[in-house]
Amino acid sequence: MFHRRLPLALFLLLALPCAAQSASEKEMEAKQADLEEQEARAKNPEAMYTEYAGKLVLFTKEQMQDYEDSGVIGSFATSKDIYLLKLESQKTLDDLKAWDGKSCTVNAKIRNNGKYIIVKNVVLSGAENTFVRRRGGM
């Protein structure tokens, strides 16, 4: 009977420190994000958000379960880096769904030393072409 409980006991001994470590990592990430936010506000509050162009990929429900506690909903690949995607507000999610798997430009900020991109909104394309051709022949 003891030999059946030994693997379970070993698993529990190894799993508990990992769970505690992940909780402390989350706290460290939250503190770091708060510090970066304060620094950005101190430098220039109007320029906290920057436009980034890249490909947006929203996670499936199964993939979202891996990042359940952190609020990550997808990834955003720019020409230089790939970021985990978080949202400034949940109503932005409806705008992002139309751009899933496509290239787009977002108004966002980078946090946690380039690990996360926090999206404020999707930047729509510029004004329509207003060129009017002359009517008539040669």
Secondary structure by P-SEA (a helix, b strand, c coil): ccccaaaaaaaaaaaaaaaaaaaaaaaaaaaaaaaaaaaaaaacccccbbbbbbbbbbbcaaaaaaaccccccbbbbcccbbbbbbbccccccccccccccccccccccccccccbbbbccccccccccccccccccc
